[in-house]
């Protein structure tokens, strides 16, 4: 256990929320995913009755436009974070900031590992809010924006605990101090055997406490436990902790921290969800069984059945990987373009077409995953004596699909699925 004073949070290269545009909007949907990540960490504020909420923004270089200026390449982006009351939507707080990125090597501008992280602090009264986030690329004028609900919790007891910040690493600065490199995505690569994180404990007095750390996965085999007995000082206690030699399999996990006194009475508790994903695979793949089901538009049913009936997780994962290796158009490269595009379409369908069924199972999802984005979409939401409908045209394939909302609740169904072989994945 390390208890230390953290001097700064570094905003360097590291590798939850990402923005998604309206369907068929002006933004290039093919490349919109993974363009902006966001996380909010609550700490105890020095301002009475409020919580210090740190808003982190992570922007991959691939999301930005760079221009050449002499021997360097430069990009500038602006971030606007607005906090609104949940019911009235009156503005509670707003912060706007700009970041300039300068690199000497053009290859860095398109590197999948190059990102920029920035953050701003808000002092907010504990409550439920709405937040709006907008990123504007200064040189291209492209915008990425989203809104989400925001819960600011109260941190005000004799022993209280902040939110958990996952870390990628700890760096030493020139003056010997420690800087934290945050993991904003809350994702780790499967195969990595450690989890590093930072949090704070606040105490009104000096007290000895027992801290239980536990990571929960889907099964008992994915449960890990650590215990520490420490003396808290009065005020803020900054803590860095690591789980080492852990076999993180593909999937979702929950990290729980419980603080108890000598009688084992729980004084404070906090949880953090994160996921383990396959390196060079889309980050949306976190449930292997579900991802195998979603392969229905590209894999023969016998291959899906064979993978699904495999009981041992490691063998099932190996079969899954080998199938996608067989579809890789550029063997030997780090990225499989067919794999990435296929699950991009699946993820987009799940976000935009879900209704009674997950988006990938709907008629719109089936067409979108199989054929990609249409060349033209005609929407007819309100016409006299007609139910809402949409027409999708794929000119190169000479295909047209008409979807009718029979119920009036957004459940669009194919009016006449007359084509025999279109529902197989195509680039």
MIZATI-673447 format. One line per field, with one value per residue (C-alpha): residue number from 0; residue in one letter; x, y, z. Coordinates in Angstrom, 3 decimals, always signed. Layout:
// residues N
num [NUM ...]
residuo [A ...]
u [X ...]
v [Y ...]
w [Z ...]
//
This chain:
// residues 427
num [0 1 2 3 4 5 6 7 8 9 10 11 12 13 14 15 16 17 18 19 20 21 22 23 24 25 26 27 28 29 30 31 32 33 34 35 36 37 38 39 40 41 42 43 44 45 46 47 48 49 50 51 52 53 54 55 56 57 58 59 60 61 62 63 64 65 66 67 68 69 70 71 72 73 74 75 76 77 78 79 80 81 82 83 84 85 86 87 88 89 90 91 92 93 94 95 96 97 98 99 100 101 102 103 104 105 106 107 108 109 110 111 112 113 114 115 116 117 118 119 120 121 122 123 124 125 126 127 128 129 130 131 132 133 134 135 136 137 138 139 140 141 142 143 144 145 146 147 148 149 150 151 152 153 154 155 156 157 158 159 160 161 162 163 164 165 166 167 168 169 170 171 172 173 174 175 176 177 178 179 180 181 182 183 184 185 186 187 188 189 190 191 192 193 194 195 196 197 198 199 200 201 202 203 204 205 206 207 208 209 210 211 212 213 214 215 216 217 218 219 220 221 222 223 224 225 226 227 228 229 230 231 232 233 234 235 236 237 238 239 240 241 242 243 244 245 246 247 248 249 250 251 252 253 254 255 256 257 258 259 260 261 262 263 264 265 266 267 268 269 270 271 272 273 274 275 276 277 278 279 280 281 282 283 284 285 286 287 288 289 290 291 292 293 294 295 296 297 298 299 300 301 302 303 304 305 306 307 308 309 310 311 312 313 314 315 316 317 318 319 320 321 322 323 324 325 326 327 328 329 330 331 332 333 334 335 336 337 338 339 340 341 342 343 344 345 346 347 348 349 350 351 352 353 354 355 356 357 358 359 360 361 362 363 364 365 366 367 368 369 370 371 372 373 374 375 376 377 378 379 380 381 382 383 384 385 386 387 388 389 390 391 392 393 394 395 396 397 398 399 400 401 402 403 404 405 406 407 408 409 410 411 412 413 414 415 416 417 418 419 420 421 422 423 424 425 426]
residuo [X X X X X X X X X X X X X X X X X X X X X X X X X X X X X X X X X X X X X X X X X X X X X X X X X X X X X X X X X X X X X X X X X X X X X X X X X X X X X X X X X X X X X X X X X X X X X X X X X X X X X X X X X X X X X X X X X X X X X X X X X X X X X X X X X X X X X X X X X X X X X X X X X X X X X X X X X X X X X X X X X X X X X X X X X X X X X X X X X X X X X X X X X X X X X X X X X X X X X X X X X X X X X X X X X X X X X X X X X X X X X X X X X X X X X X X X X X X X X X X X X X X X X X X X X X X X X X X X X X X X X X X X X X X X X X X X X X X X X X X X X X X X X X X X X X X X X X X X X X X X X X X X X X X X X X X X X X X X X X X X X X X X X X X X X X X X X X X X X X X X X X X X X X X X X X X X X X X X X X X X X X X X X X X X X X X X X X X X X X X X X X X X X X X X X X X X X X X X X X X X X X X X X X X X X X X X X X X X X X X X X X X X X X X]
u [+0.000 +1.229 -0.112 +1.359 +0.686 -0.134 +1.365 -0.235 -2.126 -0.167 -1.842 +0.329 -0.041 -2.144 -3.950 -16.368 -18.237 -17.792 -19.780 -22.195 -23.808 -27.345 -27.831 -26.730 -25.767 -23.067 -20.320 -18.615 -20.316 -17.712 -15.030 -17.007 -16.455 -13.734 -13.297 -13.940 -13.828 -15.076 -15.059 -16.064 -14.391 -15.881 -13.570 -14.158 -14.269 -12.815 -16.031 -18.639 -21.665 -20.213 -18.314 -15.241 -15.999 -13.069 -14.118 -11.608 -11.624 -9.524 -9.086 -7.254 -5.004 -6.845 -9.933 -8.165 -6.945 -3.270 -1.696 +1.970 +3.712 +7.326 +8.888 +6.078 +2.469 -0.159 -3.735 -6.054 -9.326 -11.895 -13.951 -17.238 -18.728 -22.116 -23.890 -27.662 -30.369 -32.064 -35.618 -35.461 -32.266 -31.081 -27.307 -25.564 -21.971 -20.002 -16.332 -14.676 -11.024 -8.644 -5.720 -2.913 -0.998 +2.383 +4.306 +7.440 +6.655 +3.713 +3.294 +2.362 -0.726 -2.302 -0.948 -3.561 -1.662 -1.306 -3.941 -4.384 -5.989 -7.224 -9.436 -11.329 -12.680 -16.244 -17.547 -21.120 -23.818 -24.623 -27.550 -28.686 -27.727 -27.562 -24.318 -23.552 -20.091 -18.883 -15.508 -14.686 -11.713 -10.495 -8.972 -11.687 -14.587 -15.921 -17.842 -18.487 -21.108 -23.178 -25.304 -25.653 -27.035 -24.636 -24.778 -22.772 -22.697 -22.173 -18.809 -19.466 -19.051 -16.485 -14.753 -15.531 -14.096 -13.678 -14.437 -11.814 -9.529 -7.994 -4.403 -2.305 +0.975 +2.855 +5.552 +8.446 +8.762 +12.069 +11.879 +11.327 +7.605 +5.030 +2.507 -0.506 -1.453 -5.222 -7.088 -10.125 -11.610 -11.807 -10.643 -7.610 -6.199 -6.812 -3.428 -2.364 -1.982 -2.283 -4.781 -3.489 -5.775 -5.895 -8.451 -8.710 -9.967 -11.114 -11.180 -12.177 -9.694 -6.724 -8.043 -6.922 -9.013 -9.228 -9.534 -10.876 -10.284 -12.191 -12.560 -15.649 -16.026 -18.813 -17.679 -16.078 -12.872 -12.750 -12.895 -9.742 -9.219 -6.655 -6.710 -4.779 -4.663 -3.607 -3.682 -5.571 -4.401 -6.868 -7.854 -7.088 -5.278 -4.157 -3.777 -2.359 -3.028 -2.405 -3.725 -0.843 -0.583 -4.276 -5.525 -8.054 -10.210 -12.380 -15.400 -16.766 -15.466 -16.306 -13.691 -15.037 -13.307 -14.740 -13.373 -14.181 -13.218 -11.743 -15.179 -15.549 -18.347 -18.336 -17.536 -17.428 -17.682 -17.203 -17.366 -15.817 -16.789 -14.227 -13.756 -11.056 -10.921 -8.818 -5.854 -6.424 -10.077 -12.944 -13.480 -17.197 -16.352 -16.606 -19.059 -17.670 -20.933 -22.862 -20.178 -20.359 -24.146 -23.659 -21.542 -24.715 -24.412 -20.841 -20.240 -21.866 -24.219 -22.074 -19.083 -21.209 -22.608 -19.116 -17.839 -20.945 -20.804 -17.164 -17.260 -13.730 -13.413 -9.828 -10.665 -13.820 -11.829 -9.192 -11.846 -13.329 -9.925 -9.137 -12.393 -11.592 -8.016 -9.498 -11.342 -8.351 -7.649 -4.168 -2.599 +0.418 -0.816 -1.958 -5.516 -8.145 -10.233 -13.131 -13.346 -13.285 -15.881 -18.209 -18.407 -18.590 -21.800 -23.030 -22.339 -23.971 -27.054 -27.305 -27.210 -29.610 -32.054 -32.837 -36.505 -38.153 -34.908 -31.241 -30.357 -28.383 -31.509 -33.836 -34.571 -32.719 -29.779 -29.732 -29.529 -27.043 -24.658 -24.851 -24.551 -23.245 -24.494 -27.017 -26.238 -29.495 -32.139 -35.598 -37.473 -41.251 -42.260 -45.586 -47.727 -51.506 -53.131 -49.744 -47.668 -44.121 -41.626 -38.059 -36.547 -32.899 -31.190 -27.992 -27.328 -24.189 -26.058 -29.363 -31.135 -33.893 -35.391 -38.621 -39.076 -42.524 -43.249 -46.367 -46.882 -46.016 -43.346 -40.253 -40.407 -39.470 -39.932 -39.047 -42.166 -41.168 -37.926 -37.792 -34.028 -32.476 -28.800 -28.303 -28.153 -24.502 -21.786 -20.264 -17.606]
v [+0.000 +3.453 +6.559 +9.689 +13.215 +13.371 +16.482 +16.499 +14.518 +14.393 +14.999 +13.016 +10.147 +7.262 +5.006 +6.577 +7.890 +8.359 +10.566 +9.279 +11.516 +11.398 +8.569 +9.635 +13.112 +15.324 +13.662 +10.675 +7.801 +5.325 +7.000 +8.569 +5.885 +6.288 +10.000 +11.330 +9.788 +11.294 +10.484 +12.320 +11.681 +13.074 +14.291 +16.139 +19.881 +22.576 +24.486 +23.696 +21.671 +20.997 +18.239 +18.751 +17.032 +16.562 +16.290 +14.377 +14.538 +12.207 +13.018 +10.625 +12.377 +10.488 +12.578 +15.840 +17.756 +18.736 +21.439 +21.803 +24.918 +24.918 +21.769 +20.948 +19.777 +21.553 +20.883 +22.959 +21.861 +23.449 +21.725 +23.065 +21.357 +22.641 +21.472 +21.931 +21.410 +18.095 +19.394 +23.015 +22.633 +25.974 +26.309 +25.631 +25.881 +25.972 +25.788 +26.209 +25.515 +25.118 +22.775 +23.074 +19.970 +20.260 +17.268 +17.050 +13.743 +13.385 +9.680 +10.607 +12.466 +9.183 +6.921 +4.835 +5.353 +9.139 +10.984 +14.171 +14.325 +17.461 +18.133 +20.869 +21.026 +22.002 +22.631 +21.358 +20.772 +17.040 +16.387 +14.869 +16.956 +16.837 +17.580 +18.556 +18.088 +19.508 +19.102 +21.382 +20.839 +24.382 +23.689 +21.458 +22.975 +19.443 +18.984 +15.998 +16.417 +14.369 +14.753 +12.468 +12.307 +13.212 +12.161 +14.287 +12.517 +13.933 +13.267 +14.266 +11.722 +11.078 +8.687 +9.269 +8.055 +9.625 +7.979 +5.633 +6.809 +3.990 +4.592 +3.547 +4.276 +6.540 +8.803 +10.502 +14.219 +16.063 +17.194 +13.640 +13.938 +11.400 +12.116 +9.946 +8.967 +8.327 +5.570 +7.514 +4.667 +2.399 -0.455 -2.719 -5.205 -8.851 -10.368 -7.466 -8.891 -5.737 -3.016 +0.308 +2.920 +6.053 +7.288 +9.463 +8.821 +11.730 +11.418 +13.843 +12.196 +9.868 +6.310 +2.760 +1.130 -2.123 -1.715 -4.557 -4.423 -6.872 -7.339 -9.180 -10.800 -12.956 -16.084 -17.029 -17.732 -14.020 -12.757 -11.277 -9.937 -7.756 -6.446 -3.629 -2.340 +1.313 +4.391 +7.299 +10.795 +13.593 +15.219 +13.846 +10.534 +9.939 +6.270 +4.407 +0.680 -2.124 -5.610 -7.631 -11.092 -11.154 -13.094 -10.666 -12.471 -10.754 -9.212 -6.713 -6.307 -4.316 -3.013 -2.505 -0.707 -1.099 +0.709 -0.765 +0.035 -2.364 -3.853 -4.541 -1.987 -0.578 +3.140 +3.847 +1.980 +2.792 +0.820 +1.241 -0.671 -1.450 -3.954 -6.127 -6.309 -7.981 -6.027 -4.807 -5.901 -3.374 -2.214 -2.988 -6.719 -7.457 -10.386 -13.288 -15.244 -12.206 -11.317 -14.851 -14.506 -11.172 -12.888 -14.242 -11.989 -13.009 -16.518 -19.806 -21.171 -24.295 -22.161 -20.189 -23.438 -24.904 -21.871 -21.662 -25.314 -24.994 -24.950 -23.877 -20.102 -20.099 -22.558 -20.657 -17.430 -19.118 -20.298 -16.796 -15.269 -17.858 -17.170 -13.466 -14.217 -16.058 -12.850 -10.521 -8.796 -7.740 -10.686 -9.714 -6.188 -5.149 -4.320 -6.451 -4.050 -6.492 -7.248 -3.551 -2.553 -5.446 -4.708 -0.978 -1.704 -3.961 -1.312 +1.394 -0.773 -1.505 +2.208 +3.401 +0.631 -1.196 -1.596 -4.776 -6.513 -5.468 -3.320 -6.065 -8.276 -5.668 -5.385 -2.079 -3.606 -6.612 -4.396 -1.932 -4.638 -6.562 -3.686 -0.700 +2.859 +3.484 +5.907 +7.717 +7.668 +9.158 +9.640 +10.065 +10.516 +12.299 +11.763 +11.871 +8.434 +6.672 +5.104 +6.476 +4.873 +5.126 +4.203 +3.127 +3.055 +1.191 +2.350 +0.307 -2.914 -1.764 -2.476 -0.563 -1.267 +0.175 +0.122 +0.830 +1.721 -0.397 +0.445 +4.149 +3.577 +3.423 -0.306 -0.179 -3.454 -4.383 -4.060 -6.694 -8.632 -10.035 -10.317 -13.718 -13.152 -9.517 -10.333 -11.389 -8.974 -6.870 -4.158]
w [+0.000 -0.893 +0.835 -0.667 -1.757 -5.452 -6.984 -10.438 -13.021 -16.247 -19.586 -21.985 -24.429 -23.156 -24.916 -21.331 -23.230 -26.936 -29.202 -31.797 -34.437 -35.706 -38.195 -41.678 -40.457 -41.914 -39.902 -41.505 -39.662 -40.856 -38.742 -35.888 -33.261 -30.658 -31.449 -27.945 -24.479 -21.250 -17.532 -14.350 -10.980 -7.753 -4.956 -1.695 -2.285 -0.077 -0.767 +1.880 +0.773 -2.685 -4.474 -6.642 -9.941 -12.291 -15.941 -18.067 -21.875 -24.032 -27.724 -30.069 -32.581 -35.315 -34.464 -35.270 -38.305 -38.387 -40.538 -41.376 -40.064 -41.105 -39.714 -37.258 -37.439 -35.375 -34.277 -32.098 -30.537 -28.233 -25.542 -24.158 -21.073 -19.908 -16.729 -16.607 -14.009 -14.561 -14.855 -15.956 -18.018 -16.687 -17.008 -13.679 -14.878 -18.102 -18.969 -22.350 -23.012 -25.932 -26.473 -29.010 -30.064 -31.771 -33.143 -35.270 -36.968 -39.370 -38.540 -34.962 -36.204 -37.332 -34.590 -32.792 -29.526 -29.684 -27.674 -25.703 -22.248 -20.551 -17.544 -15.740 -12.186 -11.268 -7.744 -7.832 -5.245 -4.955 -7.288 -10.570 -13.596 -17.361 -19.132 -22.691 -24.147 -27.449 -29.134 -32.076 -34.357 -35.067 -38.479 -39.959 -37.949 -37.411 -34.180 -31.968 -29.265 -26.871 -23.766 -20.764 -17.250 -14.465 -10.812 -8.369 -5.044 -1.572 +0.078 +3.673 +6.471 +9.206 +6.820 +3.138 -0.137 -3.587 -6.902 -8.332 -11.126 -13.162 -14.256 -17.212 -15.451 -13.048 -14.484 -12.723 -13.446 -13.796 -10.160 -8.927 -8.225 -9.362 -12.111 -12.849 -16.394 -16.213 -18.025 -19.223 -21.290 -18.216 -20.430 -20.253 -22.726 -21.896 -21.254 -19.041 -15.559 -13.437 -12.569 -11.240 -9.673 -7.510 -4.984 -1.875 +1.648 +3.829 +7.601 +10.337 +12.721 +12.811 +12.703 +11.893 +9.166 +7.241 +3.470 +1.343 -2.404 -4.557 -8.309 -9.503 -12.893 -14.261 -12.461 -9.147 -11.084 -11.893 -8.306 -6.733 -3.211 -1.432 +2.144 +3.837 +7.407 +7.458 +9.672 +8.169 +8.975 +9.562 +6.258 +2.791 +2.262 -1.350 -2.209 -5.185 -5.313 -7.791 -8.378 -9.830 -11.401 -12.292 -15.327 -16.811 -19.354 -21.933 -20.228 -17.719 -14.173 -11.044 -8.626 -5.093 -2.207 +1.310 +4.360 +7.780 +11.396 +13.934 +14.629 +10.882 +10.511 +6.994 +7.027 +3.282 -0.005 -3.685 -6.952 -10.378 -13.510 -16.192 -18.955 -20.441 -24.217 -26.876 -28.170 -31.759 -31.560 -31.354 -27.782 -28.097 -27.882 -24.163 -24.123 -26.163 -26.316 -27.546 -30.099 -31.512 -31.889 -33.664 -36.352 -37.978 -41.056 -41.885 -40.499 -41.552 -38.913 -38.442 -37.416 -34.958 -33.523 -33.181 -31.267 -29.066 -27.993 -26.898 -23.095 -22.187 -22.484 -23.775 -26.572 -27.485 -27.682 -29.848 -32.341 -32.410 -33.174 -35.870 -37.694 -37.902 -38.949 -41.929 -42.909 -42.506 -45.866 -44.685 -42.818 -40.798 -40.060 -36.590 -37.647 -39.342 -41.421 -41.923 -38.197 -37.272 -39.863 -39.080 -35.358 -36.058 -37.941 -35.135 -32.506 -34.581 -35.105 -31.400 -30.606 -33.281 -34.193 -30.949 -30.138 -28.927 -29.903 -29.819 -32.827 -34.575 -34.665 -36.178 -39.895 -40.094 -38.241 -40.557 -43.648 -42.157 -40.895 -44.165 -46.623 -44.675 -44.946 -47.734 -50.539 -49.822 -47.098 -47.579 -44.309 -44.260 -40.607 -41.208 -44.273 -44.447 -44.208 -44.175 -41.466 -40.952 -43.323 -44.613 -47.956 -48.141 -51.542 -52.419 -55.965 -56.689 -55.814 -57.318 -54.037 -52.296 -48.877 -47.484 -43.707 -42.230 -38.612 -38.173 -34.496 -34.495 -31.817 -34.022 -34.766 -38.442 -40.336 -43.914 -46.030 -48.598 -47.958 -51.490 -51.997 -51.532 -50.749 -49.692 -45.986 -46.062 -45.062 -47.832 -47.710]
//
